[in-house]
Amino acid sequence: MRDPYKVLGVRKDAGADEIKSAWRSLAKTAHPDHNLGDPTASERFAEIGRAYETLKDPQKRSRYDQIARMAEAKGQSHEQTIMQQRQAAREAAERAKAARANAEKIMEELARANARKAAATAASGQQGNAAESPEDMVERIFGVKTAQAQQAQATAAAGAPQAEKPQEQPNTAAPEEPQVEEEQLAAASAGSRSAFGILGSLVRRITGGNAPEKPPEKTPEVAAEATVTLDDMLKSRWITVPLPDSREARFQATTDISNGQVLHLKGQGLKLQGMLRGDVAVTVHLSTDGRFTLNGSDVRTILPVTIENAVLGCETTVEGLNGPVRITVPAWSGSDQVVRISGEGLPDGNGAKGDLIVELRLMLWEKPDDKVTDLMRSMREGLFL
């Protein structure tokens, strides 16, 4: 992978916001839909996504910076490191090819040995003793002893008298190299395993096939926005979100969605060749409703009240989420008073519902009333009828 800082065009000390801004700008200009005549657009778009995936994660970024510093300390450039990785890949491919050839050779030898054994058994009416064992076959083909043969040899040697141990002398000669034999013996496996187990061990040893395959990378996440109304939430409607590739992502509006919340839609994003489909990050904007305002799971609304109803109290109805709700306005109510109706709000996620909060607003009549005007004047000037 190329230097992700160079791919995104940012400094090595760039902050998270600067990196994200650079990625968005480059991803938009390099998107394959905007470069239909450019066959390299998909590759450039994927490279930009990989660079962003590396730098947005603090752990991945720190690991990359550490590797880069080590390479610089050794006087190696990243291009040299890539060449070394390619050379290692070629060597691994050659080892895999040799392993397949050895595996085919062992299978052919096993087939011939089984055929000879079957023929000898049929001729003598009993199991032939001259048939070559899988362990002997591995020793004959590769020139190494299996663990079973070594164990038998060690057991025989244990029963024989041991020669007097010579006095140790300083070792000035070059040490022998037992690692090759140990590696071959490890490939031959333990003594009691079957021929197929030995074959599998050989293939794994030569190809280095113990490491799991790296899964394909994921296409970078796409940012989108959606507007959700209160009615959408109450009716659990499905909201469609247009994407840059002329597709649509979908999510269900629920009553626990809040304004500004970011929903991550897994596997609904862009799909590029050789990569897994990405995700969509949808920023939700709640549409304002003239009747209600939301406060968590509580719903707040306003009820205009005339002077006489505020002074004397009354029974009336107010519009709720699911239709008219009957309430009682207490006598002598002011504009700072609220009436709370339990259980008429939104679900709170715990099996209950919030409240409907009704704010009282004192209202005058549409036209002036002379009697009320005289009464108010008398009360202000201290004259009581």
C-alpha positions as CSV (number, residue, x, y, z in Angstrom):
1,M,0.0,0.0,0.0
2,R,1.2,3.5,-0.8
3,D,1.8,6.0,1.9
4,P,-1.7,6.9,3.0
5,Y,-0.6,10.4,3.9
6,K,0.5,11.0,0.3
7,V,-2.7,9.3,-1.1
8,L,-4.9,11.7,0.9
9,G,-2.5,14.7,0.5
10,V,-2.3,15.5,4.2
11,R,0.6,16.1,6.6
12,K,1.7,13.3,9.0
13,D,0.5,15.4,11.9
14,A,-2.9,16.1,10.4
15,G,-5.9,15.9,12.7
16,A,-8.9,13.6,12.3
17,D,-11.1,16.3,10.9
18,E,-8.5,17.3,8.3
19,I,-8.1,13.6,7.2
20,K,-11.9,13.1,7.0
21,S,-12.3,16.2,4.9
22,A,-9.5,15.2,2.5
23,W,-11.0,11.7,2.1
24,R,-14.5,13.1,1.3
25,S,-13.2,15.5,-1.3
26,L,-11.0,12.9,-3.0
27,A,-13.6,10.2,-2.9
28,K,-16.1,12.5,-4.5
29,T,-13.9,13.4,-7.4
30,A,-12.5,9.9,-7.9
31,H,-15.8,8.1,-7.7
32,P,-16.3,5.7,-10.7
33,D,-19.7,7.2,-11.5
34,H,-18.0,10.5,-12.1
35,N,-15.2,9.0,-14.2
36,L,-17.0,6.6,-16.5
37,G,-14.3,6.9,-19.2
38,D,-11.4,6.3,-16.8
39,P,-10.6,2.5,-16.3
40,T,-8.4,3.4,-13.3
41,A,-11.1,5.2,-11.3
42,S,-12.2,2.2,-9.3
43,E,-8.6,1.4,-8.3
44,R,-7.9,5.0,-7.3
45,F,-11.2,5.2,-5.4
46,A,-10.4,1.9,-3.5
47,E,-6.9,3.2,-2.7
48,I,-8.3,6.4,-1.2
49,G,-10.7,4.3,0.9
50,R,-7.9,2.1,2.1
51,A,-5.8,5.1,3.1
52,Y,-8.7,6.6,5.0
53,E,-9.4,3.3,6.8
54,T,-5.7,3.3,7.9
55,L,-5.6,6.9,9.1
56,K,-9.0,7.2,10.7
57,D,-8.3,4.4,13.2
58,P,-5.8,5.6,15.8
59,Q,-4.4,2.0,16.3
60,K,-3.9,1.4,12.6
61,R,-2.4,4.8,12.1
62,S,0.0,4.3,15.0
63,R,1.0,0.9,13.7
64,Y,1.6,2.3,10.2
65,D,3.7,5.2,11.6
66,Q,5.8,2.7,13.7
67,I,6.5,0.6,10.6
68,A,7.4,3.6,8.6
69,R,9.9,4.8,11.2
70,M,11.5,1.3,11.4
71,A,11.9,1.3,7.6
72,E,13.5,4.7,7.6
73,A,15.8,3.7,10.4
74,K,17.0,0.8,8.2
75,G,17.5,3.1,5.2
76,Q,14.7,1.4,3.3
77,S,12.0,3.2,1.4
78,H,8.4,2.0,1.3
79,E,8.9,1.0,-2.4
80,Q,11.7,-1.3,-1.3
81,T,9.5,-2.8,1.3
82,I,6.8,-3.5,-1.3
83,M,9.4,-5.2,-3.5
84,Q,10.4,-7.4,-0.6
85,Q,6.8,-8.3,0.0
86,R,6.3,-9.2,-3.7
87,Q,9.5,-11.3,-3.6
88,A,8.2,-13.2,-0.5
89,A,4.9,-13.8,-2.3
90,R,6.7,-15.3,-5.3
91,E,8.8,-17.5,-3.0
92,A,5.6,-18.6,-1.3
93,A,4.0,-19.5,-4.6
94,E,7.1,-21.6,-5.6
95,R,6.9,-23.4,-2.2
96,A,3.2,-24.1,-2.8
97,K,3.9,-25.4,-6.3
98,A,6.6,-27.8,-4.9
99,A,4.2,-28.9,-2.1
100,R,1.6,-29.8,-4.7
101,A,4.1,-31.8,-6.7
102,N,5.3,-33.6,-3.5
103,A,1.7,-34.3,-2.5
104,E,0.9,-35.8,-5.9
105,K,4.1,-37.9,-5.7
106,I,3.1,-39.3,-2.3
107,M,-0.5,-40.1,-3.5
108,E,0.9,-42.0,-6.4
109,E,3.3,-44.0,-4.2
110,L,0.4,-44.8,-1.8
111,A,-1.8,-46.0,-4.6
112,R,1.0,-48.3,-5.9
113,A,1.8,-49.6,-2.3
114,N,-1.9,-50.4,-1.7
115,A,-2.1,-52.2,-5.0
116,R,1.0,-54.3,-4.1
117,K,-0.4,-55.0,-0.6
118,A,-3.7,-56.1,-2.0
119,A,-2.1,-58.4,-4.5
120,A,0.2,-59.9,-1.9
121,T,-2.8,-60.5,0.5
122,A,-4.8,-62.1,-2.2
123,A,-1.9,-64.4,-3.2
124,S,-1.0,-65.6,0.4
125,G,-4.4,-65.3,2.0
126,Q,-3.0,-63.1,4.8
127,Q,-1.6,-59.7,5.2
128,G,1.7,-59.2,3.5
129,N,4.6,-58.2,5.6
130,A,6.6,-56.8,2.8
131,A,4.3,-53.9,2.0
132,E,5.9,-50.5,2.4
133,S,4.5,-48.4,5.2
134,P,3.6,-44.7,4.8
135,E,6.5,-43.9,7.1
136,D,9.0,-45.9,5.1
137,M,7.6,-44.3,2.0
138,V,8.2,-40.7,3.3
139,E,11.7,-41.7,4.4
140,R,12.4,-43.2,0.9
141,I,11.0,-40.2,-1.0
142,F,12.4,-37.4,1.2
143,G,15.4,-39.1,2.8
144,V,14.2,-38.4,6.4
145,K,12.9,-40.6,9.2
146,T,9.4,-40.2,10.6
147,A,8.8,-39.7,14.3
148,Q,7.6,-43.3,14.6
149,A,10.8,-44.6,13.1
150,Q,12.9,-42.4,15.3
151,Q,11.0,-43.5,18.3
152,A,11.6,-47.2,17.5
153,Q,15.3,-46.5,16.9
154,A,15.5,-44.7,20.2
155,T,13.8,-47.5,22.0
156,A,16.3,-50.0,20.5
157,A,19.2,-47.8,21.4
158,A,18.0,-47.5,25.0
159,G,18.3,-51.3,25.5
160,A,21.9,-51.4,24.2
161,P,24.9,-50.7,26.4
162,Q,26.1,-47.1,26.2
163,A,29.7,-46.3,25.4
164,E,31.7,-44.4,27.8
165,K,31.1,-40.7,27.5
166,P,34.2,-39.0,26.2
167,Q,35.5,-35.9,27.9
168,E,34.0,-32.8,26.5
169,Q,36.4,-30.7,24.4
170,P,36.0,-27.0,23.5
171,N,33.9,-26.8,20.3
172,T,36.0,-24.8,17.8
173,A,34.5,-26.2,14.7
174,A,31.4,-24.8,12.9
175,P,28.2,-26.1,14.6
176,E,26.2,-28.6,12.7
177,E,22.8,-27.5,11.3
178,P,20.1,-29.8,12.7
179,Q,17.4,-27.4,11.7
180,V,16.9,-28.8,8.3
181,E,16.4,-32.3,9.6
182,E,14.1,-31.0,12.4
183,E,11.9,-29.2,9.8
184,Q,11.7,-32.3,7.7
185,L,10.8,-34.5,10.7
186,A,8.1,-32.0,11.7
187,A,6.7,-32.3,8.2
188,A,6.6,-36.1,8.5
189,S,4.4,-35.7,11.7
190,A,4.0,-37.9,14.8
191,G,4.4,-41.7,14.6
192,S,0.8,-42.9,15.0
193,R,-0.8,-40.6,12.4
194,S,-2.1,-42.0,9.1
195,A,-0.6,-41.4,5.7
196,F,-3.1,-38.7,5.0
197,G,-2.2,-36.9,8.2
198,I,1.5,-37.0,7.1
199,L,0.6,-35.6,3.7
200,G,-1.4,-32.8,5.3
201,S,1.5,-31.9,7.5
202,L,3.9,-31.9,4.6
203,V,1.7,-29.5,2.6
204,R,1.2,-27.2,5.6
205,R,4.9,-27.2,6.4
206,I,6.0,-26.4,2.8
207,T,3.3,-23.9,1.9
208,G,3.1,-22.2,5.3
209,G,-0.7,-22.7,5.0
210,N,-1.5,-22.4,8.8
211,A,-2.2,-18.6,8.5
212,P,-5.9,-17.9,7.6
213,E,-6.6,-16.1,4.4
214,K,-7.0,-12.3,4.7
215,P,-10.7,-11.4,4.1
216,P,-11.3,-8.8,1.3
217,E,-11.4,-5.2,2.3
218,K,-14.6,-3.3,2.7
219,T,-15.7,-0.4,0.5
220,P,-15.4,2.9,2.5
221,E,-18.6,4.1,4.2
222,V,-20.8,6.6,2.4
223,A,-22.3,9.6,4.2
224,A,-26.0,10.5,3.6
225,E,-28.8,12.5,5.2
226,A,-32.5,11.9,5.7
227,T,-35.5,13.8,7.0
228,V,-37.9,12.0,9.3
229,T,-41.2,13.4,10.4
230,L,-43.0,12.7,13.7
231,D,-45.7,10.9,11.7
232,D,-43.1,8.7,10.1
233,M,-41.9,7.7,13.6
234,L,-45.4,7.0,14.9
235,K,-46.3,4.8,12.0
236,S,-42.8,3.2,11.7
237,R,-42.5,4.0,8.0
238,W,-39.5,2.9,5.9
239,I,-37.3,5.8,4.9
240,T,-35.4,5.7,1.6
241,V,-32.0,7.3,1.2
242,P,-30.6,8.0,-2.3
243,L,-27.0,7.0,-2.9
244,P,-24.4,8.3,-5.3
245,D,-24.6,5.1,-7.5
246,S,-28.3,5.7,-8.2
247,R,-29.3,3.0,-5.6
248,E,-31.2,3.6,-2.4
249,A,-30.6,2.5,1.2
250,R,-33.6,2.0,3.5
251,F,-34.2,2.1,7.3
252,Q,-37.2,2.1,9.5
253,A,-38.2,5.2,11.4
254,T,-38.8,4.4,15.1
255,T,-39.8,6.5,18.0
256,D,-36.4,6.3,19.6
257,I,-34.6,8.2,16.8
258,S,-33.3,11.6,17.9
259,N,-32.4,14.7,15.9
260,G,-28.8,14.6,14.6
261,Q,-28.4,10.9,15.3
262,V,-26.2,9.0,12.9
263,L,-27.5,5.6,11.8
264,H,-25.0,3.1,10.3
265,L,-26.7,0.9,7.7
266,K,-24.6,-2.3,7.4
267,G,-24.0,-3.6,3.9
268,Q,-26.2,-1.1,2.1
269,G,-23.4,1.1,0.7
270,L,-21.3,1.0,-2.5
271,K,-19.9,-2.2,-4.0
272,L,-16.6,-2.2,-5.9
273,Q,-14.9,-5.1,-7.7
274,G,-12.9,-7.3,-5.3
275,M,-14.2,-5.5,-2.2
276,L,-17.1,-6.1,0.2
277,R,-20.1,-3.9,0.0
278,G,-19.7,-0.9,2.4
279,D,-22.0,0.8,4.9
280,V,-24.0,4.0,4.8
281,A,-23.8,6.6,7.6
282,V,-27.2,8.4,7.6
283,T,-27.5,11.6,9.6
284,V,-31.2,12.0,10.7
285,H,-33.0,15.4,10.8
286,L,-36.3,15.4,12.5
287,S,-38.9,17.6,10.8
288,T,-40.5,20.2,13.0
289,D,-44.2,19.7,13.6
290,G,-46.4,22.7,14.2
291,R,-48.5,20.9,16.8
292,F,-45.8,19.2,18.9
293,T,-42.2,19.5,20.2
294,L,-40.3,16.6,21.5
295,N,-38.4,16.4,24.8
296,G,-37.1,12.8,25.0
297,S,-40.2,10.5,25.2
298,D,-42.4,13.5,26.3
299,V,-44.4,15.4,23.8
300,R,-45.2,19.1,24.4
301,T,-48.1,21.1,22.9
302,I,-49.8,24.4,23.6
303,L,-53.5,25.0,24.5
304,P,-55.0,28.5,24.2
305,V,-57.3,29.3,27.1
306,T,-59.7,32.3,27.4
307,I,-59.7,34.5,30.5
308,E,-63.0,33.2,31.8
309,N,-61.9,29.5,31.4
310,A,-58.6,30.3,33.0
311,V,-60.3,32.0,36.0
312,L,-63.2,29.5,36.4
313,G,-61.6,26.3,35.0
314,C,-63.1,24.1,32.4
315,E,-63.2,20.7,30.7
316,T,-61.8,20.7,27.1
317,T,-59.9,18.6,24.6
318,V,-56.4,18.9,23.2
319,E,-54.9,17.3,20.1
320,G,-52.6,14.3,21.0
321,L,-50.5,11.9,19.1
322,N,-53.3,9.5,18.5
323,G,-56.2,12.0,18.4
324,P,-58.1,14.3,20.8
325,V,-57.4,13.9,24.5
326,R,-59.7,15.2,27.2
327,I,-58.1,17.4,29.9
328,T,-59.2,19.5,32.9
329,V,-58.1,23.1,33.1
330,P,-57.9,24.0,36.8
331,A,-59.6,27.2,38.0
332,W,-57.4,30.3,38.2
333,S,-54.8,28.9,35.8
334,G,-52.1,31.2,34.4
335,S,-49.9,31.0,31.3
336,D,-47.1,29.5,33.3
337,Q,-49.1,26.4,34.2
338,V,-48.9,23.0,32.5
339,V,-51.1,20.0,32.6
340,R,-49.4,16.7,32.3
341,I,-51.2,13.7,30.9
342,S,-49.4,10.5,31.7
343,G,-48.8,7.8,29.0
344,E,-49.7,9.9,26.0
345,G,-46.1,10.5,24.8
346,L,-43.7,8.4,22.8
347,P,-42.4,5.0,23.9
348,D,-39.4,5.3,26.2
349,G,-37.7,2.0,25.1
350,N,-38.5,0.3,28.5
351,G,-42.1,-0.8,27.7
352,A,-43.6,2.5,28.9
353,K,-44.5,5.8,27.3
354,G,-43.7,9.4,28.1
355,D,-46.3,12.1,28.9
356,L,-48.2,14.7,26.9
357,I,-47.3,18.1,28.4
358,V,-50.0,20.8,27.7
359,E,-48.8,24.4,28.2
360,L,-51.7,26.8,28.9
361,R,-51.6,30.1,27.0
362,L,-54.0,32.9,28.2
363,M,-55.8,34.4,25.2
364,L,-58.1,37.5,24.9
365,W,-61.2,37.6,22.8
366,E,-61.0,38.5,19.2
367,K,-63.0,41.7,19.8
368,P,-62.8,44.1,22.8
369,D,-65.5,43.6,25.5
370,D,-66.7,46.8,27.2
371,K,-67.8,45.0,30.4
372,V,-64.4,43.2,30.8
373,T,-62.6,46.5,30.0
374,D,-64.6,48.4,32.7
375,L,-63.9,45.6,35.2
376,M,-60.2,45.6,34.6
377,R,-60.1,49.4,34.9
378,S,-61.9,49.3,38.2
379,M,-59.6,46.6,39.5
380,R,-56.5,48.6,38.5
381,E,-57.8,51.9,40.0
382,G,-59.0,50.2,43.2
383,L,-62.7,50.6,42.6
384,F,-64.8,47.5,43.3
385,L,-68.4,47.1,42.3
